[in-house]
Amino acid sequence: GPFRHIKPRPIREAILSKKKHFNEVLVMADGRKLMETAQEVLSKPEGTFPTAFWEVLAKRSIQSMHLLNPWELAMLARAFDKHNVELPPRLDVYLPILHQVETQKELPGLAILVLMEVLPRRVAQNQANIPDFLRTLGRRSANVMYELSAAHAIRILEALSLANIKDVALCSRVARKVGVQLEVPGALSLQDISAAASSFAHQGHRDLDLLKNIAESTGAICESLGRSEATTQAAQNVHDALLKLGIDEIPSSLTSALASAQPA
């Protein structure tokens, strides 16, 4: 037949090919190869790769850390975090990533978001000054706010709030972004709006018009989605945020959402 010259690929060769990829990470890894590998593991479910693979990747990542730009550092952190990799301290990648980030002159907005979500959970408090690190990233995120969606900006403010860090300037910028997006139906999810309200309360940001819009939007979304554990929790979070800020006049749409959640 016309395909007689094509030889089937032996199983052993296919296995060795996978091992070759393994060796490339160890022997030939430059920044490009590391990022190709990080992208590959981010697309796979947890548990796909053996411990030996992560040991190789961690070793080469630590050795090549100085070659990576901020977005690549964030991608690497997310890759290890997603797969919940546990390695010996000598192969810990998170602390070297944090130190390398501290040397960067420019940080993209999305890289800041990923680093703020991952590193505080993965770097021990006695290894680095996490509050100062978060404060610095918060200030730097204010300079690249135009790169971030309102939902992403809320998550950055939420990360600071959960660490009991206040940033008045950043909070004001996020508030303006949220206020604009509230006027666009569907631009923010119920979880985004709830997180924004809680974060503003933590930050002590008492913008009455904005908070009224947040409460009314929450009530309207809860009504459209119907009663569920998620809608009840979101409405309660917004209600608690208003009370924490000393706002007693709760919009009727929000009180209705809470009332409908009460058992008959």
C-alpha positions as CSV (number, residue, x, y, z in Angstrom):
1,G,0.0,0.0,0.0
2,P,1.0,3.6,-0.2
3,F,1.8,3.8,3.5
4,R,4.1,0.8,3.7
5,H,7.1,3.0,4.2
6,I,5.7,4.4,7.4
7,K,6.9,2.5,10.4
8,P,4.7,2.4,13.6
9,R,6.3,4.1,16.5
10,P,7.3,1.6,19.2
11,I,5.9,1.9,22.6
12,R,9.4,2.2,24.1
13,E,10.2,5.1,21.9
14,A,7.0,6.9,23.0
15,I,7.9,6.4,26.6
16,L,11.5,7.6,26.0
17,S,10.1,10.7,24.3
18,K,8.2,11.6,27.5
19,K,11.4,11.1,29.5
20,K,13.3,13.3,27.0
21,H,10.9,16.1,27.9
22,F,11.7,15.4,31.5
23,N,15.4,15.7,30.8
24,E,14.9,18.9,28.8
25,V,13.5,20.6,31.8
26,L,16.5,19.5,33.9
27,V,19.4,19.9,31.4
28,M,18.2,22.4,28.8
29,A,15.8,24.6,30.8
30,D,16.0,28.2,29.9
31,G,13.3,30.8,30.5
32,R,11.4,29.7,27.4
33,K,11.4,26.0,28.2
34,L,10.4,26.7,31.8
35,M,7.4,28.7,30.7
36,E,6.4,26.1,28.1
37,T,6.4,23.6,30.9
38,A,4.5,25.9,33.3
39,Q,1.8,26.5,30.7
40,E,1.5,22.7,30.1
41,V,1.1,21.9,33.8
42,L,-1.5,24.8,34.3
43,S,-3.6,23.1,31.6
44,K,-3.6,19.7,33.4
45,P,-5.6,18.6,36.5
46,E,-3.9,18.1,39.8
47,G,-2.0,14.9,40.3
48,T,-1.1,14.6,36.6
49,F,2.7,14.8,37.2
50,P,4.8,12.7,39.6
51,T,6.9,14.1,42.4
52,A,10.1,13.6,40.4
53,F,8.8,15.9,37.7
54,W,8.2,18.7,40.3
55,E,11.6,18.2,41.9
56,V,13.2,18.7,38.5
57,L,11.1,21.7,37.6
58,A,11.7,23.3,41.0
59,K,15.5,22.8,40.8
60,R,15.7,24.4,37.4
61,S,13.3,27.1,38.3
62,I,15.4,28.2,41.3
63,Q,18.5,28.2,39.2
64,S,16.9,30.2,36.4
65,M,14.8,32.5,38.5
66,H,16.9,35.6,37.6
67,L,16.0,35.0,33.9
68,L,12.2,35.3,34.4
69,N,10.1,38.4,34.1
70,P,7.3,39.2,36.5
71,W,4.5,37.6,34.6
72,E,6.6,34.4,34.2
73,L,7.3,34.4,37.9
74,A,3.6,34.7,38.6
75,M,2.9,31.8,36.2
76,L,5.4,29.6,37.9
77,A,3.9,30.4,41.3
78,R,0.4,29.6,40.0
79,A,1.6,26.3,38.5
80,F,3.1,25.0,41.7
81,D,0.1,26.3,43.7
82,K,-2.5,24.8,41.5
83,H,-1.1,21.3,41.8
84,N,-0.5,21.8,45.6
85,V,3.1,20.5,45.3
86,E,4.8,19.6,48.5
87,L,8.6,19.5,48.2
88,P,11.6,19.7,50.6
89,P,12.5,23.2,51.8
90,R,15.6,23.2,49.6
91,L,13.3,23.0,46.6
92,D,10.8,25.6,47.7
93,V,10.1,28.0,44.8
94,Y,7.8,30.4,46.5
95,L,10.4,32.3,48.6
96,P,12.8,32.7,45.7
97,I,9.9,34.0,43.6
98,L,9.1,36.5,46.3
99,H,12.7,37.8,46.5
100,Q,12.9,38.0,42.7
101,V,9.6,40.0,42.5
102,E,11.0,42.5,45.0
103,T,13.8,43.3,42.5
104,Q,11.5,44.0,39.6
105,K,11.1,47.6,38.4
106,E,7.8,47.0,36.7
107,L,4.9,44.6,37.6
108,P,1.9,44.0,35.3
109,G,-1.5,44.2,37.0
110,L,-2.4,40.5,36.5
111,A,1.0,39.4,37.7
112,I,0.4,41.4,40.9
113,L,-3.0,39.7,41.4
114,V,-1.6,36.2,41.1
115,L,1.3,36.9,43.3
116,M,-0.9,38.5,46.0
117,E,-3.2,35.5,46.0
118,V,-0.5,32.8,46.0
119,L,2.6,33.9,47.9
120,P,1.0,35.0,51.2
121,R,-0.5,31.4,51.5
122,R,2.7,29.7,50.5
123,V,5.5,31.7,52.2
124,A,5.8,31.3,56.0
125,Q,5.5,34.5,58.1
126,N,8.9,33.8,59.6
127,Q,10.5,33.6,56.1
128,A,9.6,37.1,54.8
129,N,7.7,40.2,55.8
130,I,4.4,39.3,54.1
131,P,2.5,42.5,55.2
132,D,5.2,44.8,53.8
133,F,5.3,42.7,50.6
134,L,1.5,43.0,50.2
135,R,1.6,46.7,50.9
136,T,4.2,47.2,48.2
137,L,2.2,45.2,45.7
138,G,-0.9,47.1,46.6
139,R,0.7,50.4,46.0
140,R,2.2,49.2,42.7
141,S,-1.2,47.9,41.6
142,A,-2.6,51.4,41.9
143,N,-0.2,52.5,39.2
144,V,-1.4,49.8,36.7
145,M,-5.1,49.9,37.6
146,Y,-5.9,50.5,33.9
147,E,-4.6,47.0,33.2
148,L,-7.1,45.4,35.6
149,S,-10.8,44.7,35.3
150,A,-13.0,45.8,38.2
151,A,-13.3,42.1,39.3
152,H,-9.5,41.8,39.4
153,A,-9.1,45.1,41.3
154,I,-11.6,43.9,43.9
155,R,-9.6,40.7,44.4
156,I,-6.5,42.7,45.0
157,L,-8.2,45.0,47.5
158,E,-9.7,41.9,49.1
159,A,-6.3,40.3,49.6
160,L,-5.1,43.4,51.4
161,S,-8.2,43.6,53.5
162,L,-7.9,39.9,54.6
163,A,-4.4,40.8,55.7
164,N,-5.7,43.8,57.7
165,I,-3.8,46.2,55.5
166,K,-5.4,49.5,54.6
167,D,-4.6,51.5,51.5
168,V,-6.8,54.6,51.1
169,A,-5.5,55.5,47.7
170,L,-5.9,52.1,46.2
171,C,-9.3,51.7,47.8
172,S,-10.5,55.0,46.2
173,R,-9.3,53.9,42.8
174,V,-11.0,50.5,43.1
175,A,-14.2,52.2,44.3
176,R,-14.3,54.4,41.2
177,K,-13.8,51.4,39.0
178,V,-16.6,49.4,40.8
179,G,-18.9,52.4,40.6
180,V,-18.6,52.6,36.8
181,Q,-19.1,48.8,36.4
182,L,-22.2,48.7,38.5
183,E,-23.9,50.8,35.8
184,V,-23.2,48.0,33.3
185,P,-25.6,45.0,33.8
186,G,-23.7,41.8,34.3
187,A,-20.3,43.4,34.4
188,L,-19.8,42.2,38.0
189,S,-20.9,38.9,39.5
190,L,-22.8,38.7,42.8
191,Q,-19.6,37.4,44.4
192,D,-17.6,40.3,43.0
193,I,-20.1,42.8,44.5
194,S,-20.2,41.0,47.8
195,A,-16.4,41.0,48.0
196,A,-16.3,44.7,47.1
197,A,-18.7,45.6,49.9
198,S,-16.8,43.5,52.5
199,S,-13.4,45.0,51.3
200,F,-14.7,48.6,51.5
201,A,-16.0,47.9,55.0
202,H,-12.5,46.6,56.0
203,Q,-10.9,49.6,54.5
204,G,-13.4,52.0,56.1
205,H,-14.4,53.4,52.8
206,R,-17.8,55.1,53.5
207,D,-19.0,56.3,50.1
208,L,-22.8,56.4,50.6
209,D,-23.8,56.6,47.0
210,L,-21.6,53.7,46.0
211,L,-22.7,51.6,48.9
212,K,-26.3,52.3,48.1
213,N,-25.7,51.1,44.5
214,I,-23.9,48.0,45.7
215,A,-26.9,47.2,48.0
216,E,-29.5,47.8,45.3
217,S,-27.5,45.8,42.8
218,T,-27.1,42.9,45.2
219,G,-30.9,42.9,45.9
220,A,-31.7,42.9,42.2
221,I,-29.3,40.1,41.4
222,C,-30.5,38.0,44.3
223,E,-34.1,38.4,43.1
224,S,-33.2,37.4,39.6
225,L,-31.2,34.4,40.6
226,G,-33.7,33.2,43.3
227,R,-33.0,32.0,46.8
228,S,-29.9,29.9,47.3
229,E,-27.0,29.5,49.8
230,A,-24.8,31.7,47.6
231,T,-27.3,34.5,47.2
232,T,-28.2,34.5,50.9
233,Q,-24.5,34.7,51.9
234,A,-23.8,37.5,49.4
235,A,-26.8,39.5,50.6
236,Q,-25.7,39.0,54.2
237,N,-22.2,40.0,53.5
238,V,-23.3,43.3,51.9
239,H,-25.8,43.9,54.8
240,D,-23.0,43.3,57.3
241,A,-20.7,45.7,55.4
242,L,-23.2,48.5,55.5
243,L,-23.7,48.0,59.3
244,K,-20.0,48.0,59.9
245,L,-19.7,51.3,58.1
246,G,-22.5,52.8,60.3
247,I,-25.1,52.8,57.5
248,D,-28.5,52.1,59.0
249,E,-30.7,52.9,56.0
250,I,-30.6,49.7,54.2
251,P,-32.2,49.7,50.7
252,S,-35.5,47.8,50.5
253,S,-34.3,45.5,47.7
254,L,-31.5,44.2,50.0
255,T,-33.8,43.8,53.0
256,S,-36.2,41.9,50.7
257,A,-33.5,39.6,49.6
258,L,-32.6,38.8,53.2
259,A,-36.2,38.4,54.2
260,S,-36.9,35.9,51.5
261,A,-33.9,33.9,52.8
262,Q,-35.5,33.5,56.2
263,P,-37.3,30.3,56.9
264,A,-41.0,30.6,57.1
